[in-house]
Amino acid sequence: MGITNREFKKRRKELMARMEPNSIGLLSSAPECLRNNDAEYQYRQSSDFYYLTGFSEPQAILALVPGRQQGEVILFCREKDIEKELWTGYILGPDAAINTLEIDDAYPIVDVDDIILGLIEGRDRIYYSMGKDDNFDGKVMAWVKNIRNNAKVGPPPPSEFQVLDHLLHELRLIKSPAEIKLMEKAAKISAEGHKAAMRRCNPGIKEYELEAELQYAFFRNGSRSPAYQSIVGAGDNACVLHYNSNSEEIKKGDLVLIDAGCEYDYYASDITRTFPASGKFTKEQRLIYEIVLHAQEESIKAVRPGNTWNAPHDVSVAIIAEGLLELGLLTGSLSQLLKSEEYKQFYMHRVGHWIGMDVHDVGDYKIDGHWRLLEPGMVTTIEPGIYISPSDTSVPKKWRGIGIRIEDDVLVTKTGYKVLSNGIPKTIDEIESFMSDQVG
């Protein structure tokens, strides 16, 4: 399992084929980041950089020069340094990088300012991700200025800058079979974490104790990191969309909303389940849960080629608004509620987002102002929810503080959809049975 050099090479070729003639593409590795004082966060390579190289080390620059006879793919990276490796670990080095990554050439990163000028000069345009890294922006501008200052005796500098993101991110939006397998693996590991947290849950423990179960399951099964900061919100905290303090005590009668997923080999999962801390839903919790589950099931069915990306969202909105209307939490006609968007009092986010190497993955949702059509290989989350604020005095007290979201990762296939995040109890009967079995 994993992405092969053959696939990395194919990605580079596809990207260069989309670039204008006589151009150069430049990408920088992700910067290292201090956590505090001299302690660094765990390093994670830029998704764009890794997508094209499979190279996970910092302090690197990739140059793509379509049509260059001496070689189209050039990497600048850290030199081999045995003494430094004693402290910080293995360094691939330029010589080994050529064969290991199957690229055309590689040079020490310390020589980039001298060598890259020869790659840039004479090119009509530069593709790179402008405005994302001030340090790299400064480097590119310095290189171009250097060439411009010597233009009277040498080739002219590029006259045009193009944003690389659009070309590259359209490639990343459609997942290959190998990528889908990695995402399925990430979802499978995440499923183990969610089930472990459900097993461990009982009134009186802290939210972070469930987060610990998630982390342990992730690491034990081969993931080295969550794909994002895990949300474990009990009771009123389940109504906070991006709650992540995870520090409160879980009480009897609380619903527990867990939004968590691991990253596996650079690919993310994103799953949410909501369950009763005591193992049994109350009447009001059950009624809200059934609306959200129905909305999710029907929204997933709307994931198919030819449908717009927004189609699943429209399905979820209609079902949730109708359900809240039947319970008396909303009043008026369904058509009026949909037009006025009054349902946003309880359902304020969209039904999903792209997912891939980034949990909120790249790719446009609209093309020329219109929702884009779903295509095989796209992966989206489907995550409807209802959140009734504990301070919302417009609804009867029995409903307040109920927060429910259900989320899965869904692949667009040639004929419809495939849920990648199976294996976690989701229906009311499945959840209550699963939690009852743990107690017994």
C-alpha positions in Angstrom: 0.0 0.0 0.0 1.2 3.5 -0.8 2.0 5.8 -3.7 4.7 4.5 -6.0 7.3 6.5 -7.8 5.5 5.7 -11.0 2.5 7.6 -9.7 4.5 10.5 -8.5 6.2 10.8 -11.9 2.8 10.7 -13.6 1.5 13.5 -11.4 4.5 15.7 -12.4 4.0 15.0 -16.0 0.3 15.8 -15.9 1.0 19.0 -14.1 3.7 20.1 -16.6 1.4 19.2 -19.5 -1.0 21.8 -18.1 1.5 24.5 -17.8 2.0 27.1 -20.6 5.1 26.6 -22.9 8.4 28.0 -21.8 7.5 28.2 -18.2 8.8 27.0 -14.8 7.0 25.8 -11.7 8.4 26.3 -8.3 7.3 24.7 -5.0 8.8 25.0 -1.5 8.6 22.5 1.2 6.7 23.3 4.4 8.6 25.4 6.9 9.6 23.9 10.2 7.5 25.5 13.0 8.5 26.2 16.6 6.0 25.1 19.3 7.7 27.0 22.0 11.2 28.2 22.7 13.4 25.7 20.8 10.9 22.8 20.7 9.4 22.2 17.3 6.1 20.8 16.2 6.2 17.4 14.6 7.2 18.1 11.0 4.7 17.5 8.3 5.5 18.1 4.6 3.4 20.4 2.5 0.7 18.4 0.8 1.4 19.9 -2.6 5.1 19.2 -2.3 4.6 15.7 -1.1 2.0 15.0 -3.8 4.6 15.7 -6.5 7.6 14.2 -4.9 7.0 11.8 -2.0 9.7 13.7 -0.2 9.1 14.3 3.4 12.1 16.4 4.5 12.1 20.1 5.2 14.3 22.8 3.6 13.6 21.7 0.0 12.6 23.4 -3.3 11.2 21.7 -6.4 11.6 23.1 -9.9 9.6 21.8 -12.8 10.8 22.9 -16.2 8.7 21.4 -19.0 10.7 20.6 -22.1 14.1 21.2 -20.6 16.5 18.9 -22.4 18.9 18.5 -19.4 16.0 17.4 -17.2 12.6 18.7 -16.3 12.5 17.8 -12.5 15.1 19.4 -10.2 15.2 19.1 -6.4 17.1 21.2 -4.0 17.5 19.6 -0.6 19.7 19.3 2.4 23.2 17.8 2.0 24.1 14.5 3.5 25.5 15.2 7.0 26.4 12.2 9.1 27.1 14.3 12.2 23.8 16.1 12.0 22.0 12.8 11.5 23.2 11.7 14.9 21.0 14.5 16.4 18.0 14.8 14.0 17.8 11.6 12.0 18.4 10.4 8.4 18.9 12.9 5.6 18.5 11.6 2.1 20.9 14.0 0.4 21.0 15.2 -3.3 22.9 12.2 -4.7 20.5 9.5 -3.3 17.5 11.7 -4.0 17.9 11.3 -7.8 17.5 7.5 -7.7 15.3 7.2 -4.7 12.7 9.7 -6.0 13.4 9.0 -9.7 13.9 12.7 -10.5 16.3 14.2 -13.1 18.7 16.1 -10.9 19.2 17.3 -7.3 21.5 19.9 -5.7 22.2 21.1 -2.2 19.7 23.6 -1.0 22.6 26.0 0.0 23.3 26.3 -3.8 19.8 27.1 -4.8 20.3 30.9 -5.3 23.1 30.3 -7.8 21.7 27.4 -9.8 18.0 28.4 -10.0 18.8 31.6 -11.8 19.8 29.6 -14.8 16.6 27.7 -14.7 14.4 30.8 -14.4 16.1 33.1 -16.9 14.6 33.1 -20.4 11.3 31.6 -19.2 8.2 33.5 -20.1 6.3 32.8 -16.8 6.7 31.4 -13.3 4.1 29.2 -11.7 4.1 29.1 -7.9 1.8 29.4 -4.9 1.9 33.2 -4.3 1.1 34.7 -1.0 1.3 31.5 1.1 4.8 31.7 2.4 6.3 35.1 2.9 9.9 33.7 3.0 9.5 31.9 -0.3 7.7 34.9 -1.9 10.8 36.9 -1.0 13.1 34.3 -2.5 11.2 34.2 -5.8 11.1 38.0 -6.1 14.9 38.2 -5.3 15.7 35.7 -8.1 13.6 37.6 -10.6 15.1 40.9 -9.5 18.6 39.5 -9.9 17.8 38.3 -13.5 16.2 41.7 -14.3 19.3 43.5 -13.1 21.5 41.5 -15.5 19.0 41.5 -18.4 21.2 43.7 -20.6 23.9 41.0 -20.8 21.7 37.9 -20.3 18.3 36.5 -21.0 15.3 38.5 -19.8 13.4 37.6 -16.6 9.9 36.1 -16.7 7.2 38.6 -17.5 4.3 36.7 -16.1 3.4 35.0 -12.8 0.7 32.3 -12.6 -0.8 30.8 -9.5 0.2 27.1 -9.5 -2.6 26.1 -7.1 -5.4 25.9 -9.6 -3.6 23.5 -12.0 -2.2 21.4 -9.2 -5.3 21.3 -7.0 -7.5 20.1 -9.9 -5.2 17.1 -10.2 -5.4 16.5 -6.4 -9.2 16.7 -6.5 -9.5 13.4 -8.4 -8.1 10.5 -6.3 -6.3 7.5 -7.9 -7.0 3.9 -6.8 -3.8 4.0 -4.6 -5.0 7.2 -2.9 -8.4 5.7 -2.2 -6.8 2.7 -0.6 -4.9 5.0 1.7 -8.0 6.9 2.6 -9.9 3.6 3.3 -7.0 2.6 5.6 -7.2 6.0 7.4 -11.0 5.6 7.8 -10.6 2.0 9.1 -8.0 3.1 11.7 -10.3 6.0 12.7 -13.2 3.6 13.1 -11.2 1.7 15.6 -10.6 4.9 17.5 -14.3 5.9 17.6 -15.4 2.4 18.8 -12.7 2.5 21.5 -14.0 5.8 22.7 -17.6 4.5 22.7 -16.5 1.5 24.7 -14.7 3.6 27.3 -17.5 6.2 27.7 -19.5 6.3 30.9 -20.7 9.2 33.0 -18.1 10.7 35.3 -15.1 10.5 33.1 -13.5 13.5 31.3 -13.8 14.3 27.6 -10.0 14.0 27.2 -10.1 10.4 28.4 -12.1 9.6 25.3 -9.6 11.6 23.2 -6.9 9.5 24.7 -8.7 6.3 23.4 -8.8 7.9 20.0 -5.1 8.7 20.0 -4.1 5.3 21.2 -6.1 3.6 18.5 -4.6 5.8 15.8 -1.0 5.3 16.9 -1.4 1.6 17.6 -2.7 1.0 14.1 0.0 2.9 12.2 -1.2 6.5 12.1 1.3 9.0 13.5 -1.1 11.9 13.8 -4.7 13.0 13.9 -5.8 14.6 10.7 -7.0 17.6 12.7 -7.6 18.5 16.4 -10.1 16.0 17.7 -13.5 17.2 19.0 -14.9 15.4 22.0 -17.9 17.5 23.1 -20.4 16.3 25.8 -23.7 17.9 26.7 -23.8 21.6 25.8 -20.3 21.3 24.3 -21.7 19.2 21.4 -23.4 22.4 20.2 -20.1 24.2 19.7 -19.1 23.3 16.1 -15.3 23.4 16.6 -15.1 22.7 20.3 -11.7 21.2 21.2 -11.0 21.9 24.8 -12.0 18.4 25.6 -11.7 19.1 29.3 -15.2 18.8 30.8 -16.7 15.9 32.8 -19.2 13.8 30.9 -22.5 13.6 32.8 -25.4 11.2 32.9 -27.9 12.1 30.2 -25.3 13.9 28.0 -24.9 13.2 24.3 -21.2 12.9 23.3 -20.2 14.2 19.9 -16.9 13.0 18.7 -15.5 14.4 15.4 -12.1 12.8 14.9 -10.0 11.2 12.2 -6.5 10.1 11.7 -4.0 10.8 9.0 -2.4 7.7 7.4 0.6 8.1 5.0 -0.4 11.7 4.3 -4.2 11.0 3.7 -6.9 12.1 6.0 -10.1 10.7 7.4 -12.9 12.8 9.0 -15.7 11.0 10.9 -18.3 12.1 13.4 -20.5 10.0 15.7 -22.9 11.1 18.4 -24.0 8.8 21.2 -25.5 8.9 24.7 -23.1 8.7 27.5 -25.4 6.5 29.5 -26.0 4.1 26.6 -29.6 5.1 26.0 -31.1 8.0 24.0 -33.7 10.1 25.7 -37.0 10.7 23.8 -35.9 14.1 22.6 -32.4 13.0 21.7 -33.8 10.1 19.8 -36.2 12.3 17.8 -33.4 14.8 16.8 -31.0 12.0 16.0 -33.5 10.3 13.7 -33.8 13.5 11.7 -30.0 13.9 11.3 -29.5 10.2 10.4 -32.3 10.4 7.8 -30.7 13.5 6.3 -27.3 11.9 6.2 -28.5 8.7 4.6 -30.5 10.6 1.9 -27.7 13.0 1.3 -25.2 10.2 0.7 -27.6 8.8 -1.9 -27.3 12.1 -3.8 -23.5 11.6 -4.2 -23.2 10.4 -7.8 -21.6 11.5 -11.0 -23.5 14.3 -12.8 -25.1 15.7 -9.6 -23.8 19.0 -8.5 -21.6 19.2 -5.4 -24.4 21.1 -3.8 -27.1 18.5 -4.4 -26.4 16.5 -1.2 -26.6 19.7 0.8 -30.0 20.7 -0.6 -31.3 17.2 0.3 -30.0 17.6 3.9 -31.5 21.0 4.3 -35.0 19.9 3.1 -35.0 16.9 5.4 -33.8 18.8 8.5 -36.1 21.7 8.0 -39.1 19.4 7.5 -38.1 17.4 10.6 -37.8 20.5 12.8 -41.1 21.7 11.4 -42.8 18.5 12.5 -41.4 18.8 16.0 -42.5 22.4 16.3 -39.0 23.8 16.6 -39.6 25.7 13.4 -43.0 27.2 12.3 -44.4 28.1 8.9 -44.4 26.4 5.6 -41.5 24.3 4.4 -41.0 26.3 1.2 -41.0 29.5 3.3 -38.4 28.1 5.7 -36.1 27.0 2.9 -36.4 30.4 1.2 -35.8 32.4 4.4 -33.1 29.9 5.6 -34.5 30.0 9.1 -33.3 26.4 9.6 -29.8 27.9 10.0 -30.7 28.6 13.6 -30.1 24.9 14.1 -28.2 23.8 11.0 -25.7 26.5 10.1 -23.0 24.7 8.1 -22.8 23.0 4.8 -23.2 19.2 4.5 -19.6 18.5 3.5 -16.3 19.4 2.1 -13.6 17.8 -0.1 -11.2 15.5 1.8 -7.9 14.0 0.7 -4.4 14.9 1.7 -5.9 17.8 3.7 -8.9 17.2 5.8 -10.5 20.3 4.1 -9.0 19.3 0.8 -8.2 21.4 -2.2 -10.4 21.9 -5.3 -12.9 24.4 -6.4 -16.6 23.9 -5.5 -17.8 26.2 -8.2 -16.8 26.7 -11.9 -17.7 29.9 -13.6 -20.1 30.7 -10.7 -21.9 27.4 -10.9 -21.7 24.4 -8.5 -19.4 21.9 -10.2 -20.6 18.4 -11.2 -19.4 15.4 -9.1 -17.0 13.1 -10.9 -15.6 9.6 -10.1 -12.6 9.9 -7.9 -13.8 12.9 -5.9 -14.2 12.3 -2.1 -16.4 14.4 0.1 -17.6 14.3 3.6 -21.4 14.1 4.3 -22.0 15.6 7.8 -25.5 17.1 8.5 -26.2 18.2 12.0 -28.7 19.8 14.4 -27.5 22.0 17.2 -29.9 23.5 19.7 -28.1 26.0 21.8 -28.5 25.6 25.6 -29.2 29.4 25.7 -31.8 29.4 23.0 -35.0 30.5 24.8 -37.0 30.4 21.7 -37.4 26.6 22.1 -38.8 24.6 25.0 -36.2 23.7 27.6 -36.4 19.9 26.9 -34.7 20.5 23.5 -31.9 22.8 24.6 -28.3 21.5 24.7 -28.9 18.8 22.1 -26.1 18.7 19.6 -25.9 16.0 17.0 -23.7 15.5 13.9 -23.1 12.3 11.9 -20.3 12.3 9.3 -18.8 9.9 6.9 -16.3 10.1 4.0 -17.9 9.3 0.7 -16.2 8.5 -2.6 -17.9 9.3 -5.9 -17.8 6.1 -8.1 -18.6 5.6 -11.7 -22.1 4.4 -10.8 -22.8 6.3 -7.6 -21.0 6.3 -4.3 -19.0 4.3 -1.8 -18.8 5.1 1.9 -15.1 4.8 3.0 -15.8 5.1 6.7 -17.9 2.0 7.5 -17.7 -0.1 10.6 -18.9 2.3 13.3 -22.3 2.0 14.9 -24.6 4.7 13.5 -28.2 3.8 13.8 -29.9 4.2 17.2 -30.3 0.4 17.6 -26.6 -0.2 16.6 -25.3 2.4 19.1 -27.5 1.3 22.0 -26.7 -2.3 21.4 -23.0 -1.7 21.0 -22.8 0.3 24.3 -25.0 -2.2 26.1 -22.6 -5.0 25.1 -19.6 -3.1 26.5 -21.4 -2.7 29.9 -22.5 -6.3 29.9 
